[in-house]
């Protein structure tokens, strides 16, 4: 990338970082995810689904929320690929997605909140 030298030429390899810096638009996926996860209800719901697969009714009881309110949160988590669902008869079961993004977020939540996975 051709650019002007940085105003302060500190010896901290900033030029190298600057040379490899992605376009600002490339950070939008991370920004969208952090915006979505800025809600403590979704963080808690996602954490639960990292440890068990559960139906809407049981999740509503665990979260002490109405099914419609919880459905809204589930839809948002599913739309960004953090959770998946499967249908068994009339029942829909939710769980954390088996992907790198969900695994990293799960680890980050547990490290930041200093909580441990259930046995």
Phi and psi restraints in degrees (range 20) as a CNS / XPLOR table:
assign (resid 1 and name C) (resid 2 and name N)
       (resid 2 and name CA) (resid 2 and name C) 1.0 -87.5 20.0 2
assign (resid 2 and name N) (resid 2 and name CA)
       (resid 2 and name C) (resid 3 and name N) 1.0 125.8 20.0 2
assign (resid 2 and name C) (resid 3 and name N)
       (resid 3 and name CA) (resid 3 and name C) 1.0 -152.4 20.0 2
assign (resid 3 and name N) (resid 3 and name CA)
       (resid 3 and name C) (resid 4 and name N) 1.0 164.2 20.0 2
assign (resid 3 and name C) (resid 4 and name N)
       (resid 4 and name CA) (resid 4 and name C) 1.0 -74.8 20.0 2
assign (resid 4 and name N) (resid 4 and name CA)
       (resid 4 and name C) (resid 5 and name N) 1.0 151.6 20.0 2
assign (resid 4 and name C) (resid 5 and name N)
       (resid 5 and name CA) (resid 5 and name C) 1.0 -60.4 20.0 2
assign (resid 5 and name N) (resid 5 and name CA)
       (resid 5 and name C) (resid 6 and name N) 1.0 150.5 20.0 2
assign (resid 5 and name C) (resid 6 and name N)
       (resid 6 and name CA) (resid 6 and name C) 1.0 -66.6 20.0 2
assign (resid 6 and name N) (resid 6 and name CA)
       (resid 6 and name C) (resid 7 and name N) 1.0 147.1 20.0 2
assign (resid 6 and name C) (resid 7 and name N)
       (resid 7 and name CA) (resid 7 and name C) 1.0 -57.1 20.0 2
assign (resid 7 and name N) (resid 7 and name CA)
       (resid 7 and name C) (resid 8 and name N) 1.0 -38.9 20.0 2
assign (resid 7 and name C) (resid 8 and name N)
       (resid 8 and name CA) (resid 8 and name C) 1.0 -111.1 20.0 2
assign (resid 8 and name N) (resid 8 and name CA)
       (resid 8 and name C) (resid 9 and name N) 1.0 113.5 20.0 2
assign (resid 8 and name C) (resid 9 and name N)
       (resid 9 and name CA) (resid 9 and name C) 1.0 -83.1 20.0 2
assign (resid 9 and name N) (resid 9 and name CA)
       (resid 9 and name C) (resid 10 and name N) 1.0 52.5 20.0 2
assign (resid 9 and name C) (resid 10 and name N)
       (resid 10 and name CA) (resid 10 and name C) 1.0 -60.6 20.0 2
assign (resid 10 and name N) (resid 10 and name CA)
       (resid 10 and name C) (resid 11 and name N) 1.0 149.2 20.0 2
assign (resid 10 and name C) (resid 11 and name N)
       (resid 11 and name CA) (resid 11 and name C) 1.0 -89.4 20.0 2
assign (resid 11 and name N) (resid 11 and name CA)
       (resid 11 and name C) (resid 12 and name N) 1.0 67.5 20.0 2
assign (resid 11 and name C) (resid 12 and name N)
       (resid 12 and name CA) (resid 12 and name C) 1.0 -133.3 20.0 2
assign (resid 12 and name N) (resid 12 and name CA)
       (resid 12 and name C) (resid 13 and name N) 1.0 22.7 20.0 2
assign (resid 12 and name C) (resid 13 and name N)
       (resid 13 and name CA) (resid 13 and name C) 1.0 65.9 20.0 2
assign (resid 13 and name N) (resid 13 and name CA)
       (resid 13 and name C) (resid 14 and name N) 1.0 21.1 20.0 2
assign (resid 13 and name C) (resid 14 and name N)
       (resid 14 and name CA) (resid 14 and name C) 1.0 -62.9 20.0 2
assign (resid 14 and name N) (resid 14 and name CA)
       (resid 14 and name C) (resid 15 and name N) 1.0 -33.5 20.0 2
assign (resid 14 and name C) (resid 15 and name N)
       (resid 15 and name CA) (resid 15 and name C) 1.0 -61.2 20.0 2
assign (resid 15 and name N) (resid 15 and name CA)
       (resid 15 and name C) (resid 16 and name N) 1.0 -41.1 20.0 2
assign (resid 15 and name C) (resid 16 and name N)
       (resid 16 and name CA) (resid 16 and name C) 1.0 -64.5 20.0 2
assign (resid 16 and name N) (resid 16 and name CA)
       (resid 16 and name C) (resid 17 and name N) 1.0 -43.2 20.0 2
assign (resid 16 and name C) (resid 17 and name N)
       (resid 17 and name CA) (resid 17 and name C) 1.0 -62.5 20.0 2
assign (resid 17 and name N) (resid 17 and name CA)
       (resid 17 and name C) (resid 18 and name N) 1.0 -45.9 20.0 2
assign (resid 17 and name C) (resid 18 and name N)
       (resid 18 and name CA) (resid 18 and name C) 1.0 -60.2 20.0 2
assign (resid 18 and name N) (resid 18 and name CA)
       (resid 18 and name C) (resid 19 and name N) 1.0 -39.4 20.0 2
assign (resid 18 and name C) (resid 19 and name N)
       (resid 19 and name CA) (resid 19 and name C) 1.0 -64.4 20.0 2
assign (resid 19 and name N) (resid 19 and name CA)
       (resid 19 and name C) (resid 20 and name N) 1.0 -28.9 20.0 2
assign (resid 19 and name C) (resid 20 and name N)
       (resid 20 and name CA) (resid 20 and name C) 1.0 -106.3 20.0 2
assign (resid 20 and name N) (resid 20 and name CA)
       (resid 20 and name C) (resid 21 and name N) 1.0 6.2 20.0 2
assign (resid 20 and name C) (resid 21 and name N)
       (resid 21 and name CA) (resid 21 and name C) 1.0 -67.6 20.0 2
assign (resid 21 and name N) (resid 21 and name CA)
       (resid 21 and name C) (resid 22 and name N) 1.0 126.7 20.0 2
assign (resid 21 and name C) (resid 22 and name N)
       (resid 22 and name CA) (resid 22 and name C) 1.0 -67.0 20.0 2
assign (resid 22 and name N) (resid 22 and name CA)
       (resid 22 and name C) (resid 23 and name N) 1.0 163.0 20.0 2
assign (resid 22 and name C) (resid 23 and name N)
       (resid 23 and name CA) (resid 23 and name C) 1.0 -61.5 20.0 2
assign (resid 23 and name N) (resid 23 and name CA)
       (resid 23 and name C) (resid 24 and name N) 1.0 143.0 20.0 2
assign (resid 23 and name C) (resid 24 and name N)
       (resid 24 and name CA) (resid 24 and name C) 1.0 -52.6 20.0 2
assign (resid 24 and name N) (resid 24 and name CA)
       (resid 24 and name C) (resid 25 and name N) 1.0 -33.7 20.0 2
assign (resid 24 and name C) (resid 25 and name N)
       (resid 25 and name CA) (resid 25 and name C) 1.0 -64.2 20.0 2
assign (resid 25 and name N) (resid 25 and name CA)
       (resid 25 and name C) (resid 26 and name N) 1.0 -24.7 20.0 2
assign (resid 25 and name C) (resid 26 and name N)
       (resid 26 and name CA) (resid 26 and name C) 1.0 -70.6 20.0 2
assign (resid 26 and name N) (resid 26 and name CA)
       (resid 26 and name C) (resid 27 and name N) 1.0 -12.4 20.0 2
assign (resid 26 and name C) (resid 27 and name N)
       (resid 27 and name CA) (resid 27 and name C) 1.0 -91.3 20.0 2
assign (resid 27 and name N) (resid 27 and name CA)
       (resid 27 and name C) (resid 28 and name N) 1.0 -1.3 20.0 2
assign (resid 27 and name C) (resid 28 and name N)
       (resid 28 and name CA) (resid 28 and name C) 1.0 -65.7 20.0 2
assign (resid 28 and name N) (resid 28 and name CA)
       (resid 28 and name C) (resid 29 and name N) 1.0 -35.6 20.0 2
assign (resid 28 and name C) (resid 29 and name N)
       (resid 29 and name CA) (resid 29 and name C) 1.0 -63.2 20.0 2
assign (resid 29 and name N) (resid 29 and name CA)
       (resid 29 and name C) (resid 30 and name N) 1.0 -43.7 20.0 2
assign (resid 29 and name C) (resid 30 and name N)
       (resid 30 and name CA) (resid 30 and name C) 1.0 -65.7 20.0 2
assign (resid 30 and name N) (resid 30 and name CA)
       (resid 30 and name C) (resid 31 and name N) 1.0 -41.2 20.0 2
assign (resid 30 and name C) (resid 31 and name N)
       (resid 31 and name CA) (resid 31 and name C) 1.0 -61.6 20.0 2
assign (resid 31 and name N) (resid 31 and name CA)
       (resid 31 and name C) (resid 32 and name N) 1.0 -43.7 20.0 2
assign (resid 31 and name C) (resid 32 and name N)
       (resid 32 and name CA) (resid 32 and name C) 1.0 -62.8 20.0 2
assign (resid 32 and name N) (resid 32 and name CA)
       (resid 32 and name C) (resid 33 and name N) 1.0 -42.5 20.0 2
assign (resid 32 and name C) (resid 33 and name N)
       (resid 33 and name CA) (resid 33 and name C) 1.0 -64.3 20.0 2
assign (resid 33 and name N) (resid 33 and name CA)
       (resid 33 and name C) (resid 34 and name N) 1.0 -45.3 20.0 2
assign (resid 33 and name C) (resid 34 and name N)
       (resid 34 and name CA) (resid 34 and name C) 1.0 -64.8 20.0 2
assign (resid 34 and name N) (resid 34 and name CA)
       (resid 34 and name C) (resid 35 and name N) 1.0 -35.9 20.0 2
assign (resid 34 and name C) (resid 35 and name N)
       (resid 35 and name CA) (resid 35 and name C) 1.0 -63.6 20.0 2
assign (resid 35 and name N) (resid 35 and name CA)
       (resid 35 and name C) (resid 36 and name N) 1.0 -45.9 20.0 2
assign (resid 35 and name C) (resid 36 and name N)
       (resid 36 and name CA) (resid 36 and name C) 1.0 -61.6 20.0 2
assign (resid 36 and name N) (resid 36 and name CA)
       (resid 36 and name C) (resid 37 and name N) 1.0 -41.6 20.0 2
assign (resid 36 and name C) (resid 37 and name N)
       (resid 37 and name CA) (resid 37 and name C) 1.0 -87.3 20.0 2
assign (resid 37 and name N) (resid 37 and name CA)
       (resid 37 and name C) (resid 38 and name N) 1.0 11.7 20.0 2
assign (resid 37 and name C) (resid 38 and name N)
       (resid 38 and name CA) (resid 38 and name C) 1.0 -79.3 20.0 2
assign (resid 38 and name N) (resid 38 and name CA)
       (resid 38 and name C) (resid 39 and name N) 1.0 0.6 20.0 2
assign (resid 38 and name C) (resid 39 and name N)
       (resid 39 and name CA) (resid 39 and name C) 1.0 -101.4 20.0 2
assign (resid 39 and name N) (resid 39 and name CA)
       (resid 39 and name C) (resid 40 and name N) 1.0 122.3 20.0 2
assign (resid 39 and name C) (resid 40 and name N)
       (resid 40 and name CA) (resid 40 and name C) 1.0 -63.5 20.0 2
assign (resid 40 and name N) (resid 40 and name CA)
       (resid 40 and name C) (resid 41 and name N) 1.0 -29.9 20.0 2
assign (resid 40 and name C) (resid 41 and name N)
       (resid 41 and name CA) (resid 41 and name C) 1.0 -63.7 20.0 2
assign (resid 41 and name N) (resid 41 and name CA)
       (resid 41 and name C) (resid 42 and name N) 1.0 -44.1 20.0 2
assign (resid 41 and name C) (resid 42 and name N)
       (resid 42 and name CA) (resid 42 and name C) 1.0 -68.5 20.0 2
assign (resid 42 and name N) (resid 42 and name CA)
       (resid 42 and name C) (resid 43 and name N) 1.0 -35.9 20.0 2
assign (resid 42 and name C) (resid 43 and name N)
       (resid 43 and name CA) (resid 43 and name C) 1.0 -62.5 20.0 2
assign (resid 43 and name N) (resid 43 and name CA)
       (resid 43 and name C) (resid 44 and name N) 1.0 -47.4 20.0 2
assign (resid 43 and name C) (resid 44 and name N)
       (resid 44 and name CA) (resid 44 and name C) 1.0 -63.2 20.0 2
assign (resid 44 and name N) (resid 44 and name CA)
       (resid 44 and name C) (resid 45 and name N) 1.0 -45.2 20.0 2
assign (resid 44 and name C) (resid 45 and name N)
       (resid 45 and name CA) (resid 45 and name C) 1.0 -61.1 20.0 2
assign (resid 45 and name N) (resid 45 and name CA)
       (resid 45 and name C) (resid 46 and name N) 1.0 -46.0 20.0 2
assign (resid 45 and name C) (resid 46 and name N)
       (resid 46 and name CA) (resid 46 and name C) 1.0 -61.2 20.0 2
assign (resid 46 and name N) (resid 46 and name CA)
       (resid 46 and name C) (resid 47 and name N) 1.0 -43.2 20.0 2
assign (resid 46 and name C) (resid 47 and name N)
       (resid 47 and name CA) (resid 47 and name C) 1.0 -59.6 20.0 2
assign (resid 47 and name N) (resid 47 and name CA)
       (resid 47 and name C) (resid 48 and name N) 1.0 -44.8 20.0 2
assign (resid 47 and name C) (resid 48 and name N)
       (resid 48 and name CA) (resid 48 and name C) 1.0 -58.2 20.0 2
assign (resid 48 and name N) (resid 48 and name CA)
       (resid 48 and name C) (resid 49 and name N) 1.0 -46.1 20.0 2
assign (resid 48 and name C) (resid 49 and name N)
       (resid 49 and name CA) (resid 49 and name C) 1.0 -71.1 20.0 2
assign (resid 49 and name N) (resid 49 and name CA)
       (resid 49 and name C) (resid 50 and name N) 1.0 -13.9 20.0 2
assign (resid 49 and name C) (resid 50 and name N)
       (resid 50 and name CA) (resid 50 and name C) 1.0 -73.4 20.0 2
assign (resid 50 and name N) (resid 50 and name CA)
       (resid 50 and name C) (resid 51 and name N) 1.0 -18.8 20.0 2
assign (resid 50 and name C) (resid 51 and name N)
       (resid 51 and name CA) (resid 51 and name C) 1.0 -113.3 20.0 2
assign (resid 51 and name N) (resid 51 and name CA)
       (resid 51 and name C) (resid 52 and name N) 1.0 -11.9 20.0 2
assign (resid 51 and name C) (resid 52 and name N)
       (resid 52 and name CA) (resid 52 and name C) 1.0 -159.2 20.0 2
assign (resid 52 and name N) (resid 52 and name CA)
       (resid 52 and name C) (resid 53 and name N) 1.0 157.7 20.0 2
assign (resid 52 and name C) (resid 53 and name N)
       (resid 53 and name CA) (resid 53 and name C) 1.0 -99.2 20.0 2
assign (resid 53 and name N) (resid 53 and name CA)
       (resid 53 and name C) (resid 54 and name N) 1.0 131.5 20.0 2
assign (resid 53 and name C) (resid 54 and name N)
       (resid 54 and name CA) (resid 54 and name C) 1.0 -146.3 20.0 2
assign (resid 54 and name N) (resid 54 and name CA)
       (resid 54 and name C) (resid 55 and name N) 1.0 155.5 20.0 2
assign (resid 54 and name C) (resid 55 and name N)
       (resid 55 and name CA) (resid 55 and name C) 1.0 -87.1 20.0 2
assign (resid 55 and name N) (resid 55 and name CA)
       (resid 55 and name C) (resid 56 and name N) 1.0 165.4 20.0 2
assign (resid 55 and name C) (resid 56 and name N)
       (resid 56 and name CA) (resid 56 and name C) 1.0 -58.6 20.0 2
assign (resid 56 and name N) (resid 56 and name CA)
       (resid 56 and name C) (resid 57 and name N) 1.0 -44.1 20.0 2
assign (resid 56 and name C) (resid 57 and name N)
       (resid 57 and name CA) (resid 57 and name C) 1.0 -62.6 20.0 2
assign (resid 57 and name N) (resid 57 and name CA)
       (resid 57 and name C) (resid 58 and name N) 1.0 -45.7 20.0 2
assign (resid 57 and name C) (resid 58 and name N)
       (resid 58 and name CA) (resid 58 and name C) 1.0 -67.5 20.0 2
assign (resid 58 and name N) (resid 58 and name CA)
       (resid 58 and name C) (resid 59 and name N) 1.0 -39.6 20.0 2
assign (resid 58 and name C) (resid 59 and name N)
       (resid 59 and name CA) (resid 59 and name C) 1.0 -61.8 20.0 2
assign (resid 59 and name N) (resid 59 and name CA)
       (resid 59 and name C) (resid 60 and name N) 1.0 -40.2 20.0 2
assign (resid 59 and name C) (resid 60 and name N)
       (resid 60 and name CA) (resid 60 and name C) 1.0 -59.7 20.0 2
assign (resid 60 and name N) (resid 60 and name CA)
       (resid 60 and name C) (resid 61 and name N) 1.0 -41.9 20.0 2
assign (resid 60 and name C) (resid 61 and name N)
       (resid 61 and name CA) (resid 61 and name C) 1.0 -66.9 20.0 2
assign (resid 61 and name N) (resid 61 and name CA)
       (resid 61 and name C) (resid 62 and name N) 1.0 -43.6 20.0 2
assign (resid 61 and name C) (resid 62 and name N)
       (resid 62 and name CA) (resid 62 and name C) 1.0 -62.8 20.0 2
assign (resid 62 and name N) (resid 62 and name CA)
       (resid 62 and name C) (resid 63 and name N) 1.0 -39.5 20.0 2
assign (resid 62 and name C) (resid 63 and name N)
       (resid 63 and name CA) (resid 63 and name C) 1.0 -88.6 20.0 2
assign (resid 63 and name N) (resid 63 and name CA)
       (resid 63 and name C) (resid 64 and name N) 1.0 -8.3 20.0 2
assign (resid 63 and name C) (resid 64 and name N)
       (resid 64 and name CA) (resid 64 and name C) 1.0 55.0 20.0 2
assign (resid 64 and name N) (resid 64 and name CA)
       (resid 64 and name C) (resid 65 and name N) 1.0 50.2 20.0 2
assign (resid 64 and name C) (resid 65 and name N)
       (resid 65 and name CA) (resid 65 and name C) 1.0 -134.5 20.0 2
assign (resid 65 and name N) (resid 65 and name CA)
       (resid 65 and name C) (resid 66 and name N) 1.0 157.8 20.0 2
assign (resid 65 and name C) (resid 66 and name N)
       (resid 66 and name CA) (resid 66 and name C) 1.0 -70.8 20.0 2
assign (resid 66 and name N) (resid 66 and name CA)
       (resid 66 and name C) (resid 67 and name N) 1.0 153.8 20.0 2
assign (resid 66 and name C) (resid 67 and name N)
       (resid 67 and name CA) (resid 67 and name C) 1.0 -59.9 20.0 2
assign (resid 67 and name N) (resid 67 and name CA)
       (resid 67 and name C) (resid 68 and name N) 1.0 -43.1 20.0 2
assign (resid 67 and name C) (resid 68 and name N)
       (resid 68 and name CA) (resid 68 and name C) 1.0 -61.8 20.0 2
assign (resid 68 and name N) (resid 68 and name CA)
       (resid 68 and name C) (resid 69 and name N) 1.0 -40.1 20.0 2
assign (resid 68 and name C) (resid 69 and name N)
       (resid 69 and name CA) (resid 69 and name C) 1.0 -66.0 20.0 2
assign (resid 69 and name N) (resid 69 and name CA)
       (resid 69 and name C) (resid 70 and name N) 1.0 -42.7 20.0 2
assign (resid 69 and name C) (resid 70 and name N)
       (resid 70 and name CA) (resid 70 and name C) 1.0 -67.3 20.0 2
assign (resid 70 and name N) (resid 70 and name CA)
       (resid 70 and name C) (resid 71 and name N) 1.0 -37.4 20.0 2
assign (resid 70 and name C) (resid 71 and name N)
       (resid 71 and name CA) (resid 71 and name C) 1.0 -57.5 20.0 2
assign (resid 71 and name N) (resid 71 and name CA)
       (resid 71 and name C) (resid 72 and name N) 1.0 -37.7 20.0 2
assign (resid 71 and name C) (resid 72 and name N)
       (resid 72 and name CA) (resid 72 and name C) 1.0 -60.1 20.0 2
assign (resid 72 and name N) (resid 72 and name CA)
       (resid 72 and name C) (resid 73 and name N) 1.0 -47.1 20.0 2
assign (resid 72 and name C) (resid 73 and name N)
       (resid 73 and name CA) (resid 73 and name C) 1.0 -65.8 20.0 2
assign (resid 73 and name N) (resid 73 and name CA)
       (resid 73 and name C) (resid 74 and name N) 1.0 -41.1 20.0 2
assign (resid 73 and name C) (resid 74 and name N)
       (resid 74 and name CA) (resid 74 and name C) 1.0 -62.2 20.0 2
assign (resid 74 and name N) (resid 74 and name CA)
       (resid 74 and name C) (resid 75 and name N) 1.0 -41.2 20.0 2
assign (resid 74 and name C) (resid 75 and name N)
       (resid 75 and name CA) (resid 75 and name C) 1.0 -60.8 20.0 2
assign (resid 75 and name N) (resid 75 and name CA)
       (resid 75 and name C) (resid 76 and name N) 1.0 -42.7 20.0 2
assign (resid 75 and name C) (resid 76 and name N)
       (resid 76 and name CA) (resid 76 and name C) 1.0 -65.8 20.0 2
assign (resid 76 and name N) (resid 76 and name CA)
       (resid 76 and name C) (resid 77 and name N) 1.0 -44.3 20.0 2
assign (resid 76 and name C) (resid 77 and name N)
       (resid 77 and name CA) (resid 77 and name C) 1.0 -64.3 20.0 2
assign (resid 77 and name N) (resid 77 and name CA)
       (resid 77 and name C) (resid 78 and name N) 1.0 -37.4 20.0 2
assign (resid 77 and name C) (resid 78 and name N)
       (resid 78 and name CA) (resid 78 and name C) 1.0 -70.5 20.0 2
assign (resid 78 and name N) (resid 78 and name CA)
       (resid 78 and name C) (resid 79 and name N) 1.0 -37.6 20.0 2
assign (resid 78 and name C) (resid 79 and name N)
       (resid 79 and name CA) (resid 79 and name C) 1.0 -63.7 20.0 2
assign (resid 79 and name N) (resid 79 and name CA)
       (resid 79 and name C) (resid 80 and name N) 1.0 -26.4 20.0 2
assign (resid 79 and name C) (resid 80 and name N)
       (resid 80 and name CA) (resid 80 and name C) 1.0 -100.0 20.0 2
assign (resid 80 and name N) (resid 80 and name CA)
       (resid 80 and name C) (resid 81 and name N) 1.0 7.4 20.0 2
assign (resid 80 and name C) (resid 81 and name N)
       (resid 81 and name CA) (resid 81 and name C) 1.0 82.6 20.0 2
assign (resid 81 and name N) (resid 81 and name CA)
       (resid 81 and name C) (resid 82 and name N) 1.0 13.9 20.0 2
assign (resid 81 and name C) (resid 82 and name N)
       (resid 82 and name CA) (resid 82 and name C) 1.0 -83.7 20.0 2
assign (resid 82 and name N) (resid 82 and name CA)
       (resid 82 and name C) (resid 83 and name N) 1.0 -26.2 20.0 2
assign (resid 82 and name C) (resid 83 and name N)
       (resid 83 and name CA) (resid 83 and name C) 1.0 -130.6 20.0 2
assign (resid 83 and name N) (resid 83 and name CA)
       (resid 83 and name C) (resid 84 and name N) 1.0 161.7 20.0 2
assign (resid 83 and name C) (resid 84 and name N)
       (resid 84 and name CA) (resid 84 and name C) 1.0 -128.2 20.0 2
assign (resid 84 and name N) (resid 84 and name CA)
       (resid 84 and name C) (resid 85 and name N) 1.0 168.2 20.0 2
assign (resid 84 and name C) (resid 85 and name N)
       (resid 85 and name CA) (resid 85 and name C) 1.0 -139.9 20.0 2
assign (resid 85 and name N) (resid 85 and name CA)
       (resid 85 and name C) (resid 86 and name N) 1.0 158.9 20.0 2
assign (resid 85 and name C) (resid 86 and name N)
       (resid 86 and name CA) (resid 86 and name C) 1.0 -143.5 20.0 2
assign (resid 86 and name N) (resid 86 and name CA)
       (resid 86 and name C) (resid 87 and name N) 1.0 146.9 20.0 2
assign (resid 86 and name C) (resid 87 and name N)
       (resid 87 and name CA) (resid 87 and name C) 1.0 -101.4 20.0 2
assign (resid 87 and name N) (resid 87 and name CA)
       (resid 87 and name C) (resid 88 and name N) 1.0 136.1 20.0 2
assign (resid 87 and name C) (resid 88 and name N)
       (resid 88 and name CA) (resid 88 and name C) 1.0 -132.4 20.0 2
assign (resid 88 and name N) (resid 88 and name CA)
       (resid 88 and name C) (resid 89 and name N) 1.0 99.3 20.0 2
assign (resid 88 and name C) (resid 89 and name N)
       (resid 89 and name CA) (resid 89 and name C) 1.0 67.1 20.0 2
assign (resid 89 and name N) (resid 89 and name CA)
       (resid 89 and name C) (resid 90 and name N) 1.0 -125.4 20.0 2
assign (resid 89 and name C) (resid 90 and name N)
       (resid 90 and name CA) (resid 90 and name C) 1.0 -88.8 20.0 2
assign (resid 90 and name N) (resid 90 and name CA)
       (resid 90 and name C) (resid 91 and name N) 1.0 -10.5 20.0 2
assign (resid 90 and name C) (resid 91 and name N)
       (resid 91 and name CA) (resid 91 and name C) 1.0 -91.4 20.0 2
assign (resid 91 and name N) (resid 91 and name CA)
       (resid 91 and name C) (resid 92 and name N) 1.0 140.1 20.0 2
assign (resid 91 and name C) (resid 92 and name N)
       (resid 92 and name CA) (resid 92 and name C) 1.0 -112.7 20.0 2
assign (resid 92 and name N) (resid 92 and name CA)
       (resid 92 and name C) (resid 93 and name N) 1.0 130.2 20.0 2
assign (resid 92 and name C) (resid 93 and name N)
       (resid 93 and name CA) (resid 93 and name C) 1.0 -110.7 20.0 2
assign (resid 93 and name N) (resid 93 and name CA)
       (resid 93 and name C) (resid 94 and name N) 1.0 140.3 20.0 2
assign (resid 93 and name C) (resid 94 and name N)
       (resid 94 and name CA) (resid 94 and name C) 1.0 -117.5 20.0 2
assign (resid 94 and name N) (resid 94 and name CA)
       (resid 94 and name C) (resid 95 and name N) 1.0 148.1 20.0 2
assign (resid 94 and name C) (resid 95 and name N)
       (resid 95 and name CA) (resid 95 and name C) 1.0 -156.5 20.0 2
assign (resid 95 and name N) (resid 95 and name CA)
       (resid 95 and name C) (resid 96 and name N) 1.0 165.4 20.0 2
assign (resid 95 and name C) (resid 96 and name N)
       (resid 96 and name CA) (resid 96 and name C) 1.0 -65.8 20.0 2
assign (resid 96 and name N) (resid 96 and name CA)
       (resid 96 and name C) (resid 97 and name N) 1.0 143.9 20.0 2
assign (resid 96 and name C) (resid 97 and name N)
       (resid 97 and name CA) (resid 97 and name C) 1.0 -67.7 20.0 2
assign (resid 97 and name N) (resid 97 and name CA)
       (resid 97 and name C) (resid 98 and name N) 1.0 151.4 20.0 2
assign (resid 97 and name C) (resid 98 and name N)
       (resid 98 and name CA) (resid 98 and name C) 1.0 -94.8 20.0 2
assign (resid 98 and name N) (resid 98 and name CA)
       (resid 98 and name C) (resid 99 and name N) 1.0 73.5 20.0 2
assign (resid 98 and name C) (resid 99 and name N)
       (resid 99 and name CA) (resid 99 and name C) 1.0 -142.9 20.0 2
assign (resid 99 and name N) (resid 99 and name CA)
       (resid 99 and name C) (resid 100 and name N) 1.0 167.7 20.0 2
assign (resid 99 and name C) (resid 100 and name N)
       (resid 100 and name CA) (resid 100 and name C) 1.0 -63.5 20.0 2
assign (resid 100 and name N) (resid 100 and name CA)
       (resid 100 and name C) (resid 101 and name N) 1.0 -38.5 20.0 2
assign (resid 100 and name C) (resid 101 and name N)
       (resid 101 and name CA) (resid 101 and name C) 1.0 -63.1 20.0 2
assign (resid 101 and name N) (resid 101 and name CA)
       (resid 101 and name C) (resid 102 and name N) 1.0 -46.5 20.0 2
assign (resid 101 and name C) (resid 102 and name N)
       (resid 102 and name CA) (resid 102 and name C) 1.0 -65.5 20.0 2
assign (resid 102 and name N) (resid 102 and name CA)
       (resid 102 and name C) (resid 103 and name N) 1.0 -41.1 20.0 2
assign (resid 102 and name C) (resid 103 and name N)
       (resid 103 and name CA) (resid 103 and name C) 1.0 -63.5 20.0 2
assign (resid 103 and name N) (resid 103 and name CA)
       (resid 103 and name C) (resid 104 and name N) 1.0 -42.6 20.0 2
assign (resid 103 and name C) (resid 104 and name N)
       (resid 104 and name CA) (resid 104 and name C) 1.0 -65.9 20.0 2
assign (resid 104 and name N) (resid 104 and name CA)
       (resid 104 and name C) (resid 105 and name N) 1.0 -41.6 20.0 2
assign (resid 104 and name C) (resid 105 and name N)
       (resid 105 and name CA) (resid 105 and name C) 1.0 -66.0 20.0 2
assign (resid 105 and name N) (resid 105 and name CA)
       (resid 105 and name C) (resid 106 and name N) 1.0 -41.1 20.0 2
assign (resid 105 and name C) (resid 106 and name N)
       (resid 106 and name CA) (resid 106 and name C) 1.0 -58.3 20.0 2
assign (resid 106 and name N) (resid 106 and name CA)
       (resid 106 and name C) (resid 107 and name N) 1.0 -48.2 20.0 2
assign (resid 106 and name C) (resid 107 and name N)
       (resid 107 and name CA) (resid 107 and name C) 1.0 -62.0 20.0 2
assign (resid 107 and name N) (resid 107 and name CA)
       (resid 107 and name C) (resid 108 and name N) 1.0 -42.8 20.0 2
assign (resid 107 and name C) (resid 108 and name N)
       (resid 108 and name CA) (resid 108 and name C) 1.0 -62.8 20.0 2
assign (resid 108 and name N) (resid 108 and name CA)
       (resid 108 and name C) (resid 109 and name N) 1.0 -43.1 20.0 2
assign (resid 108 and name C) (resid 109 and name N)
       (resid 109 and name CA) (resid 109 and name C) 1.0 -60.5 20.0 2
assign (resid 109 and name N) (resid 109 and name CA)
       (resid 109 and name C) (resid 110 and name N) 1.0 -46.4 20.0 2
assign (resid 109 and name C) (resid 110 and name N)
       (resid 110 and name CA) (resid 110 and name C) 1.0 -67.2 20.0 2
assign (resid 110 and name N) (resid 110 and name CA)
       (resid 110 and name C) (resid 111 and name N) 1.0 -36.9 20.0 2
assign (resid 110 and name C) (resid 111 and name N)
       (resid 111 and name CA) (resid 111 and name C) 1.0 -69.1 20.0 2
assign (resid 111 and name N) (resid 111 and name CA)
       (resid 111 and name C) (resid 112 and name N) 1.0 -45.3 20.0 2
assign (resid 111 and name C) (resid 112 and name N)
       (resid 112 and name CA) (resid 112 and name C) 1.0 -68.7 20.0 2
assign (resid 112 and name N) (resid 112 and name CA)
       (resid 112 and name C) (resid 113 and name N) 1.0 -44.2 20.0 2
assign (resid 112 and name C) (resid 113 and name N)
       (resid 113 and name CA) (resid 113 and name C) 1.0 -82.4 20.0 2
assign (resid 113 and name N) (resid 113 and name CA)
       (resid 113 and name C) (resid 114 and name N) 1.0 -6.7 20.0 2
assign (resid 113 and name C) (resid 114 and name N)
       (resid 114 and name CA) (resid 114 and name C) 1.0 53.1 20.0 2
assign (resid 114 and name N) (resid 114 and name CA)
       (resid 114 and name C) (resid 115 and name N) 1.0 48.8 20.0 2
assign (resid 114 and name C) (resid 115 and name N)
       (resid 115 and name CA) (resid 115 and name C) 1.0 -118.4 20.0 2
assign (resid 115 and name N) (resid 115 and name CA)
       (resid 115 and name C) (resid 116 and name N) 1.0 157.0 20.0 2
assign (resid 115 and name C) (resid 116 and name N)
       (resid 116 and name CA) (resid 116 and name C) 1.0 -112.2 20.0 2
assign (resid 116 and name N) (resid 116 and name CA)
       (resid 116 and name C) (resid 117 and name N) 1.0 155.6 20.0 2
assign (resid 116 and name C) (resid 117 and name N)
       (resid 117 and name CA) (resid 117 and name C) 1.0 -67.2 20.0 2
assign (resid 117 and name N) (resid 117 and name CA)
       (resid 117 and name C) (resid 118 and name N) 1.0 145.0 20.0 2
assign (resid 117 and name C) (resid 118 and name N)
       (resid 118 and name CA) (resid 118 and name C) 1.0 -69.5 20.0 2
assign (resid 118 and name N) (resid 118 and name CA)
       (resid 118 and name C) (resid 119 and name N) 1.0 154.1 20.0 2
